[in-house]
Amino acid sequence: MLRLSITGLTSPLLPTPAPAVRLRPRPLTRLRLRALAAGAASSLSPSARSLRLLEWGKVCDAVASFAGTGHGRDATKKQLWEVEDVSYEQSQRLLQETEAAVWLLDNAGGAIDFSGLDTVAIESAIHCVSGGAVIKGLEAVAVASLMLFVESLQVNIKAAMKLDEGSHSLLTTLTETILDAVINKSLVKSIQDIVDDDGSVKDTASPELRRHRERVQLLESRLYQLMDKLMRNADNEASLSEVCIVNGRCCIRTTGDKSLTFDGLLLSSGSDAGSMMEPIAAVPLNDELQESRALVAKAELDVLSKLSDKILLELDSIQSFLQETIKLDKVTARAKYSIAYDGTFPDLYLPNFENETVTSATGGSAKETSSAHPTKKAWKLYMPNAYHPLLLQKYQENLDRAKRDVASAAAEIRRRRIYGQDIAEDQLPSDLDSMKLRVSQLEKDQPVPVDFMIAEETTVLVITGPNTGGKTISLKTVGLASLMAKIGLYILASEPVKIPWFNAVYADIGDEQSLTQSLSTFSGHLKQIGAIRAESTSESLVLLDEVGAGTNPLEGAALGMSLLESFAEVGSFLTLATTHHGELKTLKYSNNSFENACVEFDEENLKPTFKILWGIPGRSNAINIAERLGLPSDIVESSRRLLGTAGAEINALIMDMERFKQDYQQDLQKAQHLLMQSKELHNNLELAQRNIVDHTSAQRKRKARVISEYAVMARSIIRKKFQQLQESAIAERVKEEEKAVDAKSESVKDPMPTSTTAMGKAQKTDTNLATAADGKDEEDGIPEVGDSVYVPKLKNQATVVKIDSSKNEVQVQAGMMKLKLKLQDVKVQKRKVSR
């Protein structure tokens, strides 16, 4: 192939083009960038601008990061940014969904993981199949994964619901569609039989595909053998050769000047890259290989086409599965965010509609409050230990990053020790110590929570205090908390949380200077406040930072007072404002709708504590701080004289109020601590009492059991002793009778005719009696109770008391003795006649 390149040619007939004129872009200075940003912001509505000032977008990104799929993250951001259009009923439904997802994560957390789903591939599969195209292998695998995930989700949700019967109503709205879904298992099996996990079509998908692939493997093997043979036959040591694949054809690339030993087609040549040759002997094999590969592709396409037809029949179900999965991923992201930052389910109520008295008597708080516990008082807004979500997120990320650094450094040190590397002079151990120190320091420097306790009758809250004391953060915390509750997120505060539902949140925070509209800082604030005043309603939240700032203090204070009074009358449901003007503190004493608060300042360490003192106006600390910083005493005293005695008395009064407030807080915390101790002691006493009762009952039962066991043993011993006495008495009687018989036999030895005759008669009588007895036994058989029997062993008569036919025994009474004998050991003499 001959490649021609024409460069650098000019013609005298063509006009020479004029040189291009480059325009240098105007540099974007910092003021210009601010002007452009201010100009873009000026086109936003007051509510949209307020979301930007509150940094709502960062909260949306943080919540969306907990979603497991790309579509879930996009859907989460989209829903969170629609916070302005959410109604009260929708907010309640969103909170119920989040609560249900939190319950699911607690009881079936392992099953609620969407990270393994490729929703992009699933969506692409739906578009391909619905448009008549053939689905790809990876797309089919993604569809099967979705169906298997839904099936697994059904099993885990049902198993979790069995743990708590009361969870059915909570989970119905969230998982009803998932639980009612019918999975086509035959389609899943078809996909698994046809497509491998990497998206390739299996050899077993069709006989034709297997046959063609085997043919391809055979041809490739023959080609490689041929190429190896050709390269081995080349005896030119000065040339180097290697096998290459060019457009699917097997070729040989050679470098060198000498000729080759085989014939071939020259595909390309060059001094650097060498010559690319396709041997003549390999051309038929390459052609056949190309044909076989085309047949393989056609067979794969046929298999995937048939699979696409099967998926098309289930396309509606697959689309429903995808939509429900994205919805559940979106709700789960809100729940995971709420759990990760230890949020609290808020009591969200509608302003001017629900005026129920909600007190802090509700139990089950998730975290201990560190400030005043609410008494039986109606609260318009109550959030103990509330955190700014972005500050808490940043702190948590820094802490996690520091812990990961410590773990990585420790692992590296262990690895080096395992491999015997010297770390004595290494910098790594000292770095590890500094990392651990940073972790401990971060754990100590946690963000300071703020308590918000706004009474029901308060409409405007005025917060005063020094700069960098936390006033603006407090405003943003309330604004973000109201938005989070409205969109279905938990509030980052301790239980219980009560917050109104606001139709809109308006904020005027920061420097609204606009260079494009020739507006100063003061003018920018006034324009924003005017727009807020025009749009706010009796269901709105208004946040005003540094009211009346940027102009003459007297005029700014007067204007600030008028603005706040207008908001208190008809402007909003709740207005929070920060200011440095002392005149605004006096509004509380002329209007019951106002309330004062201030950020606490530690005069010992000359830094704010970031805590809010409620009901106390802020005081000026400038002169005292100047005195502590070493300003000359004459200047300090002159400043105090210029301030006047009235101002000093007011500051002294405020100091006393702050001191009393602090003493009250300390006493309250002490009382709460003692109350907790008393509750703990009471619980311990109750537990001890229950233990004593249980122990007494156990001892009583044990004593009764032991007595019963000993009674059984005593009866057994008495029975054995009685049997032994019976047996010994019988033995004694037998001996006496034997002695009597022996004595009679001794007396019979005397030869007397009369005695002999009498003895013969007696023996005859005994013989007749025995014969009669034998005949009676044979005639009557087994004796009955009451019969008179003859006991040969005792040589005496007895009466039958009891008969045990199963053991072939009889119990008889002979005089005072009762004996158990075998039936063959007794002979019936006389039956008891029944009347």
C-alpha positions in Angstrom: 0.0 0.0 0.0 1.4 3.4 -1.0 0.5 6.2 1.2 1.0 9.7 -0.2 1.3 12.7 2.0 1.3 16.3 0.6 2.2 19.0 3.1 3.6 22.5 2.9 2.5 23.3 -0.6 1.2 26.8 -1.6 -0.1 28.1 -4.9 0.5 31.6 -6.3 -3.0 31.5 -7.7 -4.6 31.2 -4.3 -4.8 34.2 -2.0 -2.7 33.9 1.1 -5.0 33.6 4.0 -4.8 36.4 6.5 -3.4 35.4 9.8 -5.9 34.5 12.4 -6.5 37.1 15.1 -6.7 35.5 18.6 -8.8 37.3 21.1 -7.4 37.0 24.6 -10.2 36.1 27.0 -10.8 38.6 29.7 -9.4 37.2 33.0 -12.0 36.2 35.5 -11.0 38.0 38.7 -12.5 37.1 42.0 -14.8 40.0 41.9 -16.0 39.1 38.4 -16.6 35.5 39.5 -18.6 36.7 42.5 -20.5 39.0 40.2 -21.4 36.2 37.8 -22.5 34.0 40.7 -24.6 36.8 42.2 -26.1 37.5 38.8 -27.1 33.8 38.4 -28.5 33.7 41.9 -30.5 36.8 41.3 -32.6 34.9 38.8 -33.6 32.3 41.3 -36.8 32.5 43.3 -36.5 33.3 47.1 -37.1 29.7 48.1 -34.7 28.3 45.5 -32.1 30.8 46.6 -32.7 29.8 50.2 -32.0 26.2 49.4 -28.6 27.3 47.9 -27.8 29.4 51.0 -28.6 26.5 53.3 -26.4 24.2 51.1 -29.2 21.8 50.6 -27.4 20.3 47.5 -24.7 18.9 49.7 -27.2 17.2 51.9 -28.8 15.7 48.8 -25.5 14.4 47.6 -24.7 12.9 51.1 -28.1 11.1 51.2 -27.8 9.9 47.6 -24.4 8.4 48.3 -26.1 5.7 50.4 -28.1 4.4 47.4 -26.7 1.2 45.9 -27.5 1.8 42.2 -26.8 4.6 39.8 -30.5 5.0 39.1 -31.2 5.0 42.8 -28.8 7.8 43.4 -30.3 9.9 40.6 -33.8 9.2 41.8 -32.8 10.2 45.4 -31.3 13.5 44.3 -34.3 14.3 42.1 -36.7 13.6 44.9 -34.8 15.6 47.5 -34.6 18.6 45.3 -38.4 18.5 44.9 -38.8 19.3 48.6 -40.6 22.6 47.8 -43.5 20.8 46.1 -44.1 18.2 48.9 -47.4 18.4 50.7 -48.0 17.5 54.4 -49.7 14.2 53.5 -46.8 13.3 51.2 -44.3 14.2 54.0 -46.1 11.8 56.4 -46.0 9.0 53.7 -42.3 9.6 53.1 -41.6 9.4 56.8 -43.6 6.2 57.1 -41.6 4.7 54.2 -38.3 5.7 55.9 -39.5 4.2 59.2 -40.4 0.9 57.4 -37.0 0.8 55.6 -35.2 1.4 59.0 -37.1 -1.5 60.4 -36.2 -3.7 57.5 -32.5 -2.7 57.8 -32.6 -3.7 61.4 -34.3 -7.0 60.8 -33.2 -8.0 57.3 -30.2 -5.7 56.6 -28.2 -8.2 54.7 -30.9 -8.6 52.1 -31.3 -4.8 51.4 -28.2 -4.4 49.4 -28.7 -3.0 45.9 -25.0 -2.6 45.0 -25.0 -5.9 43.0 -27.6 -4.7 40.5 -26.6 -3.1 37.2 -29.7 -1.0 36.6 -28.0 0.7 33.5 -27.7 -2.7 31.8 -31.2 -3.7 32.8 -32.6 -0.4 31.3 -30.6 -1.0 28.2 -32.0 -4.6 27.9 -35.5 -3.2 28.2 -34.9 -0.7 25.4 -33.3 -3.3 23.2 -36.1 -5.9 23.6 -38.9 -3.4 23.3 -37.4 -1.9 20.1 -37.0 -5.4 18.5 -33.2 -5.6 18.9 -31.3 -8.6 20.2 -30.3 -8.5 23.8 -26.6 -8.7 24.8 -25.2 -11.3 27.1 -24.4 -8.9 30.0 -27.8 -7.4 29.7 -29.4 -10.8 30.0 -27.3 -11.5 33.1 -28.4 -8.2 34.6 -32.1 -9.1 34.0 -31.6 -12.5 35.7 -29.8 -10.8 38.6 -32.8 -8.4 39.1 -35.3 -11.3 39.1 -33.2 -13.3 41.6 -32.8 -10.2 43.8 -36.5 -9.6 43.9 -37.1 -13.3 44.8 -34.5 -13.1 47.6 -36.0 -9.9 48.8 -39.4 -11.5 49.1 -38.0 -14.3 51.2 -36.1 -12.1 53.5 -39.0 -9.6 54.0 -41.4 -12.4 54.8 -38.9 -13.9 57.2 -38.5 -10.5 58.9 -42.2 -10.0 59.1 -42.6 -13.2 60.9 -40.4 -11.9 63.7 -43.0 -9.1 64.4 -46.6 -9.5 63.6 -47.2 -5.8 64.0 -44.9 -5.0 61.2 -47.4 -5.9 58.4 -49.2 -2.6 58.5 -45.8 -0.7 58.6 -44.4 -2.5 55.6 -47.5 -2.8 53.4 -47.1 0.5 51.5 -43.4 0.0 51.0 -43.2 -3.7 50.0 -46.6 -4.6 48.8 -45.7 -4.7 45.1 -42.5 -6.6 45.8 -44.2 -9.2 47.8 -47.0 -9.7 45.2 -44.5 -10.0 42.4 -44.4 -13.4 40.5 -41.0 -14.5 39.4 -40.7 -16.4 36.1 -38.2 -19.0 37.3 -38.1 -20.7 33.9 -36.9 -17.5 32.3 -34.2 -17.1 34.9 -33.1 -20.7 34.3 -33.1 -20.1 30.5 -30.8 -17.1 30.9 -28.5 -19.1 33.3 -28.4 -22.0 30.9 -27.6 -19.8 27.9 -25.4 -17.0 29.2 -22.4 -17.2 31.5 -21.7 -14.8 34.3 -19.3 -12.8 32.1 -21.9 -12.3 29.4 -20.6 -14.9 27.0 -22.9 -17.4 25.4 -22.3 -21.0 26.7 -21.3 -23.8 24.4 -24.3 -25.7 25.6 -26.7 -23.0 24.3 -27.3 -24.9 21.0 -25.8 -27.9 19.2 -24.9 -25.7 16.2 -22.9 -23.3 18.4 -21.0 -26.1 20.0 -20.2 -27.6 16.6 -19.0 -24.3 15.1 -16.9 -23.4 18.1 -15.2 -26.8 18.0 -14.5 -26.2 14.4 -12.9 -22.8 15.2 -10.8 -24.4 17.9 -9.6 -27.1 15.4 -8.7 -24.5 12.7 -6.9 -22.3 15.2 -4.9 -25.2 16.4 -4.0 -26.2 12.8 -3.0 -22.6 12.0 -0.8 -22.3 15.0 0.9 -25.6 14.2 1.4 -24.4 10.6 2.9 -21.1 11.7 5.2 -22.8 14.2 6.4 -25.2 11.5 7.1 -22.3 9.1 9.0 -20.4 11.7 11.1 -23.4 12.6 12.0 -24.0 9.0 13.3 -20.5 8.6 17.1 -20.8 8.8 17.9 -17.1 8.5 19.2 -16.2 11.9 19.5 -12.5 11.0 15.8 -12.1 10.7 13.3 -12.2 13.6 9.7 -13.4 13.2 6.6 -13.6 15.3 3.0 -14.6 14.8 0.4 -11.8 14.7 -3.3 -11.5 14.1 -4.4 -8.9 11.5 -8.1 -8.5 11.1 -8.7 -12.0 12.4 -6.2 -13.6 10.1 -3.0 -15.3 11.3 0.2 -13.7 9.8 3.9 -13.5 10.4 5.8 -10.3 11.1 9.5 -10.4 10.2 12.3 -7.9 10.7 15.6 -8.1 8.7 17.0 -7.7 5.2 17.2 -11.3 4.1 14.5 -13.1 2.2 12.1 -15.6 3.8 11.9 -19.3 3.1 8.2 -19.4 2.5 5.9 -17.7 0.0 3.2 -15.3 1.2 1.2 -12.2 0.6 2.8 -9.0 1.7 0.3 -7.0 3.8 2.5 -4.2 4.9 6.1 -3.3 5.1 8.3 -0.7 6.9 11.8 -0.2 8.1 10.8 0.0 11.8 7.7 -2.2 12.0 9.1 -4.9 9.7 7.1 -6.8 7.0 3.7 -8.4 7.7 3.3 -11.6 5.6 0.4 -14.0 5.3 1.8 -17.4 4.2 0.2 -18.9 1.1 -0.3 -22.1 3.0 -2.2 -20.3 5.7 -4.7 -18.5 3.3 -7.2 -21.4 3.0 -7.1 -22.0 6.8 -7.6 -18.3 7.5 -10.5 -18.2 5.1 -12.1 -21.2 6.6 -11.5 -19.8 10.1 -13.2 -16.6 9.2 -16.2 -18.5 7.9 -16.4 -20.6 11.0 -16.2 -17.5 13.2 -19.0 -16.0 11.2 -21.1 -19.1 11.8 -20.3 -18.9 15.5 -21.5 -15.3 15.6 -24.6 -16.2 13.7 -25.3 -19.1 16.1 -24.8 -16.8 19.1 -27.1 -14.3 17.6 -29.8 -16.9 17.0 -29.6 -18.1 20.6 -29.8 -14.5 22.0 -32.6 -13.7 19.6 -34.7 -16.6 21.0 -33.8 -15.5 24.5 -34.9 -11.9 23.6 -38.3 -13.3 22.5 -38.7 -15.0 25.9 -37.7 -11.8 27.8 -40.2 -9.8 25.6 -43.0 -11.9 27.1 -42.0 -10.8 30.6 -41.0 -7.2 29.7 -43.8 -5.6 31.8 -42.9 -7.6 34.9 -39.2 -6.7 34.4 -40.0 -3.0 34.1 -42.1 -3.2 37.2 -39.3 -5.0 39.1 -36.8 -2.3 38.0 -39.1 0.6 39.0 -39.9 -1.0 42.4 -36.2 -1.8 43.0 -35.2 1.8 42.3 -38.0 3.1 44.6 -36.9 0.8 47.4 -33.2 1.8 46.8 -34.3 5.4 47.1 -36.2 4.9 50.3 -33.4 2.7 51.7 -30.9 5.5 51.0 -32.9 7.8 53.3 -33.1 5.1 56.0 -29.3 4.3 55.8 -28.5 8.0 56.1 -30.8 8.4 59.1 -29.2 5.3 60.7 -25.6 6.3 59.9 -26.0 9.6 61.7 -28.2 8.4 64.5 -31.3 10.3 63.5 -34.6 10.5 65.3 -38.1 10.0 63.8 -39.7 13.5 64.1 -43.2 14.4 65.3 -44.2 16.4 62.2 -47.3 18.4 62.6 -49.2 20.9 60.5 -49.0 24.6 61.6 -52.2 26.3 62.6 -54.0 22.9 62.6 -52.6 20.7 65.3 -52.4 22.5 68.6 -52.0 19.5 70.8 -49.7 19.8 73.8 -46.7 17.6 73.1 -44.5 17.3 76.1 -41.3 15.4 76.7 -43.1 12.7 78.7 -42.6 10.3 75.8 -40.2 7.6 76.6 -37.5 5.7 74.8 -35.1 8.4 74.0 -32.2 7.4 71.7 -29.6 9.7 73.3 -29.3 11.4 76.7 -30.0 15.1 76.5 -27.3 17.3 78.0 -29.5 20.3 78.6 -32.7 21.3 80.2 -35.2 18.5 79.9 -38.7 19.8 78.8 -41.4 20.1 81.4 -45.1 19.9 80.7 -45.1 22.7 78.3 -46.4 23.1 74.7 -43.5 23.4 72.2 -43.7 24.8 68.7 -40.3 23.4 67.9 -38.3 21.0 70.2 -35.0 19.5 69.1 -32.6 18.5 71.9 -29.0 17.9 70.9 -29.5 18.9 67.3 -26.5 18.6 64.9 -25.9 20.5 61.6 -25.8 17.6 59.1 -22.9 18.8 57.1 -20.7 19.5 60.1 -21.5 16.0 61.5 -20.8 14.5 58.1 -17.5 16.3 57.7 -16.5 15.3 61.3 -17.4 11.6 60.6 -15.5 11.6 57.3 -12.4 13.0 58.9 -12.6 10.5 61.8 -13.1 7.6 59.4 -10.2 8.8 57.2 -7.9 9.1 60.3 -8.8 5.6 61.5 -8.2 4.2 58.0 -4.8 5.8 58.0 -4.0 4.2 61.4 -5.1 0.8 60.2 -3.0 1.1 57.0 0.1 2.2 58.8 -0.3 -0.6 61.4 -0.8 -3.2 58.6 2.3 -1.9 56.8 4.4 -2.2 60.0 3.1 -5.8 60.5 4.0 -6.6 56.9 7.5 -5.4 57.3 8.0 -7.3 60.5 6.7 -10.5 58.9 9.2 -10.1 56.0 12.0 -9.3 58.5 12.5 -5.7 57.4 14.1 -3.2 59.8 11.7 -0.6 61.0 13.8 0.8 63.9 15.0 3.8 61.9 11.9 4.1 59.8 9.6 7.1 60.0 6.5 4.9 59.9 6.3 4.2 63.7 6.4 7.9 64.6 3.8 8.6 61.9 1.6 5.9 63.4 1.8 7.6 66.8 0.9 11.0 65.3 -2.0 9.3 63.5 -3.3 7.8 66.7 -3.0 11.1 68.4 -5.0 12.7 65.7 -7.7 10.1 66.1 -7.9 10.7 69.8 -8.0 14.4 69.3 -10.8 14.1 66.7 -12.8 11.9 69.1 -12.5 14.6 71.7 -13.4 17.5 69.4 -16.8 16.3 68.4 -19.3 18.8 67.0 -21.3 20.6 69.7 -25.0 19.9 69.5 -27.5 22.7 70.0 -30.8 22.5 71.9 -33.8 24.2 70.3 -36.8 24.7 72.6 -39.2 27.3 71.1 -42.4 27.7 73.0 -45.8 27.5 71.3 -46.6 31.2 71.8 -43.2 32.3 70.2 -43.3 33.6 66.7 -40.0 35.4 66.4 -36.8 34.2 68.1 -33.9 36.8 68.3 -30.5 35.2 68.8 -27.6 37.5 69.8 -24.0 36.9 70.7 -20.4 37.3 69.4 -19.2 36.4 66.0 -18.1 32.8 65.3 -20.3 31.8 68.2 -22.6 29.6 66.2 -25.6 31.9 65.5 -25.5 31.3 61.7 -25.0 27.5 62.1 -28.0 27.4 64.4 -30.1 29.1 61.8 -28.9 26.6 59.1 -29.5 23.7 61.5 -33.1 24.6 62.0 -33.6 25.2 58.3 -32.0 21.9 57.2 -33.9 20.0 59.9 -37.2 21.3 58.7 -36.4 20.4 55.1 -35.2 16.9 56.1 -38.4 16.2 58.0 -40.4 17.4 55.1 -38.8 15.1 52.6 -38.9 12.0 54.8 -35.5 12.0 56.6 -34.9 11.6 60.3 -33.7 14.6 62.3 -30.1 14.5 63.6 -31.1 15.1 67.2 -32.1 13.3 70.4 -35.6 12.0 71.1 -38.2 13.4 71.3 -38.3 15.7 68.3 -41.3 17.9 67.5 -41.1 20.1 64.4 -43.7 21.9 62.3 -44.3 21.2 58.6 -43.4 24.3 56.6 -44.6 24.9 53.1 -41.4 26.8 52.4 -38.1 27.7 54.1 -36.8 31.2 53.3 -33.3 32.3 54.3 -31.3 35.5 54.1 -27.8 34.4 55.1 -24.4 35.7 54.0 -23.3 38.5 51.8 -25.8 39.2 49.0 -23.7 41.9 47.4 -24.5 42.1 43.7 -22.0 43.8 41.3 -24.2 43.2 38.3 -27.1 45.1 39.8 -24.9 47.7 41.6 -26.3 46.5 45.0 -24.3 46.9 48.2 -24.4 44.3 51.0 -27.2 46.2 52.7 -29.2 46.6 49.5 -28.8 43.0 48.7 -30.1 42.0 52.1 -33.1 44.3 51.8 -34.0 43.0 48.3 -33.9 39.4 49.5 -35.8 40.2 52.7 -38.4 42.1 50.7 -38.9 39.1 48.4 -39.2 36.8 51.4 -41.7 39.1 53.0 -43.8 39.0 49.8 -43.9 35.2 49.5 -43.9 34.0 53.1 -47.1 32.7 54.6 -48.4 31.7 58.0 -46.9 28.2 57.3 -43.4 29.4 56.4 -40.1 29.3 58.2 -38.0 32.5 57.9 -34.3 32.6 58.7 -32.7 36.1 58.9 -29.0 36.5 59.6 -27.6 39.8 60.9 -30.8 41.8 60.6 -30.2 45.5 60.1 -26.5 45.0 59.5 -24.5 46.9 56.8 -25.7 50.5 57.6 -25.9 53.0 60.3 -26.5 51.1 63.6 -29.4 53.3 64.8 -31.2 53.1 61.4 -30.3 49.4 61.0 -31.7 48.7 64.5 -35.0 50.6 63.8 -35.4 48.9 60.4 -34.6 45.5 62.0 -37.3 46.0 64.7 -39.9 47.0 62.1 -39.1 44.0 59.9 -39.3 41.5 62.8 -42.6 43.0 64.1 -44.1 42.6 60.6 -43.0 39.0 60.5 -44.5 38.5 63.9 -47.9 39.9 62.9 -48.6 38.2 59.5 -45.3 37.3 58.0 -44.6 33.7 58.9 -45.3 30.9 61.3 -41.8 31.0 62.8 -39.0 33.5 62.3 -35.4 33.1 63.6 -33.2 36.1 63.4 -29.6 36.8 64.5 -28.4 40.3 65.2 -25.8 42.5 67.0 -28.2 45.3 67.7 -29.0 45.5 71.4 -32.3 47.3 70.7 -33.8 44.1 69.2 -33.5 42.4 72.5 -36.1 44.7 74.0 -38.9 43.4 71.7 -39.6 40.5 74.0 -40.7 42.9 76.8 -43.3 44.6 74.7 -44.5 41.7 72.5 -45.2 38.2 73.8 -44.6 36.8 70.4 -40.8 37.4 70.8 -38.3 35.4 72.6 -34.6 36.0 73.3 -31.6 33.6 73.1 -27.9 34.1 73.0 -24.8 32.0 72.2 -22.7 31.4 75.3 -19.2 32.9 75.5 -16.4 31.6 77.7 -14.7 34.7 79.1 -12.0 32.6 80.8 -10.7 31.1 77.6 -12.0 34.0 75.4 -13.9 31.7 73.0 -17.5 30.7 72.3 -18.9 27.4 73.7 -21.4 27.1 70.7 -24.3 26.6 73.1 -27.5 28.5 73.2 -28.9 30.0 76.4 -32.7 30.3 76.0 -34.6 33.3 77.5 -31.5 35.3 78.0 -30.4 38.3 75.7 -26.8 38.4 74.6 -24.5 41.0 76.1 -21.5 42.9 74.8 -18.1 41.3 75.7 -15.9 43.7 73.8 -14.7 45.8 76.8 -14.1 42.8 79.0 -12.3 41.0 76.2 -10.2 44.1 75.6 -9.3 44.3 79.2 -8.3 40.6 79.4 -6.2 41.0 76.2 -4.1 43.7 77.9 -5.5 46.9 76.6 -4.4 49.9 78.8 -6.6 50.4 81.8 -7.3 54.1 81.1 -8.7 53.2 77.7 -10.9 50.5 79.1 -12.2 52.8 81.9 -12.8 55.5 79.4 -14.8 53.1 77.2 -16.9 52.1 80.2 -17.7 55.7 81.0 -18.7 56.4 77.4 -20.9 53.4 77.5 -22.7 54.8 80.5 -24.0 53.4 83.7 -27.2 52.2 82.1 -25.4 49.9 79.7 -23.2 48.7 82.5 -26.2 47.9 84.6 -27.8 46.0 81.7 -24.7 44.0 81.2 -24.5 43.3 84.9 -28.1 42.2 84.9 -27.5 39.9 81.9 -24.4 38.5 83.6 -26.5 37.6 86.6 -29.1 36.0 84.4 -26.4 34.0 82.7 -24.9 32.9 86.0 -28.4 32.0 87.3 -29.0 30.1 84.1 -25.8 28.2 84.4 -26.5 27.4 88.0 -29.9 26.2 87.0 -28.5 24.0 84.3 -25.9 22.6 86.7 -28.6 22.0 89.4 -30.9 20.5 86.8 -28.2 18.2 85.5 -27.3 17.2 89.1 -31.0 16.5 89.8 -31.3 14.5 86.6 -28.2 12.5 87.6 -29.6 11.9 91.1 -32.9 10.9 89.5 -31.2 8.4 87.3 -29.3 7.0 90.3 -32.5 6.7 92.3 -34.2 5.0 89.4 -31.2 2.6 89.1 -31.3 1.9 92.8 -35.1 1.4 92.7 -34.6 -1.1 89.8 -31.8 -2.8 91.7 -34.1 -3.1 94.8 -36.9 -4.5 92.7 -34.5 -7.0 91.2 -33.2 -8.0 94.6 -36.7 -8.4 95.9 -37.6 -10.6 93.0 -34.5 -12.6 93.5 -35.3 -13.1 97.2 -38.9 -14.2 96.4 -37.6 -16.6 93.7 -34.9 -17.9 96.0 -37.4 -18.4 98.9 -39.8 -20.3 96.5 -37.0 -22.4 95.2 -35.8 -23.2 98.7 -39.3 -24.2 99.7 -39.7 -26.4 96.7 -36.3 -27.9 97.3 -37.2 -28.6 101.0 -40.4 -30.3 100.1 -38.7 -32.4 97.5 -36.0 -33.5 100.0 -38.6 -34.3 102.6 -40.6 -36.3 100.0 -37.4 -38.2 99.0 -36.6 -39.0 102.6 -40.2 -40.1 103.3 -40.0 -42.5 100.4 -36.6 -43.8 101.7 -38.1 -44.2 105.2 -41.1 -46.1 103.9 -38.9 -48.4 101.9 -36.7 -49.0 105.0 -39.7 -49.7 107.2 -41.2 -52.1 104.6 -37.9 -54.0 104.4 -37.6 -54.2 108.1 -41.2 -55.4 108.4 -40.6 -58.1 105.8 -37.5 -59.1 107.6 -39.5 -59.3 110.9 -42.2 -61.4 109.2 -39.6 -63.7 107.7 -37.9 -64.1 111.1 -41.2 -64.7 112.9 -42.1 -67.4 110.4 -38.7 -69.0 110.7 -39.0 -69.0 114.5 -42.5 -70.6 114.3 -41.3 -73.2 111.9 -38.4 -74.1 114.2 -40.8 -74.4 117.2 -43.1 -76.7 115.2 -40.2 -78.8 114.1 -39.1 -79.0 117.8 -42.7 -80.0 118.7 -42.7 -82.7 116.0 -39.4 -84.0 117.2 -40.7 -84.2 120.7 -43.8 -86.1 119.5 -41.6 -88.5 117.6 -39.6 -89.1 120.8 -42.7 -90.0 122.8 -44.1 -92.3 120.1 -41.1 -94.6 120.5 -42.8 -96.0 123.8 -44.5 -99.4 122.8 -48.0 -99.1 124.1 -50.9 -101.0 122.2 -53.5 -98.4 123.0 -51.2 -95.6 121.8 -50.4 -97.5 118.7 -54.0 -98.0 117.9 -54.7 -94.3 118.5 -51.8 -93.2 116.5 -52.9 -95.4 113.6 -56.3 -93.8 113.7 -54.8 -90.4 113.9 -52.6 -91.1 110.9 -55.5 -92.5 109.0 -57.5 -89.4 109.8 -54.7 -87.1 108.6 -54.3 -89.1 105.5 -58.0 -88.8 104.8 -57.9 -85.0 105.4 -55.0 -84.5 103.1 -56.7 -86.6 100.4 -59.9 -84.6 100.9 -57.9 -81.4 100.7 -56.1 -82.5 97.5 -59.4 -83.5 96.0 -60.9 -80.1 97.0 -57.9 -78.2 95.3 -58.2 -80.1 92.1 -62.0 -79.6 92.2 -62.0 -75.9 93.1 -58.8 -74.7 91.2 -57.6 -71.1 92.0 -58.8 -69.8 95.4 -60.9 -66.8 95.9 -60.7 -63.9 98.4 -62.1 -65.2 101.7 -61.3 -68.9 101.0 -59.6 -70.9 103.7 -56.4 -72.5 102.4 -53.8 -74.8 103.8 -50.2 -73.7 103.8 -48.0 -76.8 103.8 -44.8 -74.8 104.6 -46.5 -73.5 107.8 -48.5 -76.6 108.3 -51.4 -74.3 109.2 -54.5 -72.8 107.7 -54.8 -69.2 106.5 -57.4 -67.0 104.9 -57.0 -65.5 101.3 -56.8 -61.7 101.5 -55.7 -60.7 97.9 -55.0 -62.4 94.6 -52.6 -61.2 91.9 -53.2 -63.3 88.9 -50.6 -61.5 86.7 -47.8 -62.5 89.1 -49.4 -65.8 90.1 -49.3 -64.8 93.7 -51.8 -64.8 96.6 -51.7 -62.8 99.9 -53.0 -64.8 102.9 -53.4 -63.9 106.6 -52.5 -66.5 109.2 -53.2 -65.1 112.6 -51.6 -61.7 112.9 -49.3 -62.3 109.9 -49.9 -61.4 106.2 -47.8 -63.4 103.7 -47.3 -63.3 99.9 -47.1 -66.8 98.5 -47.2 -68.5 95.1 -50.5 -70.2 94.2 -48.9 -73.6 94.1 -47.8 -73.1 97.8 -51.4 -73.1 99.1 -54.2 -75.6 98.9 -57.9 -74.6 99.1 -59.8 -76.1 102.0 -63.0 -74.1 102.3 -64.6 -71.5 100.1 -66.4 -68.5 101.4 -70.1 -69.0 100.7 -71.8 -65.9 99.2 -75.3 -65.3 100.3 
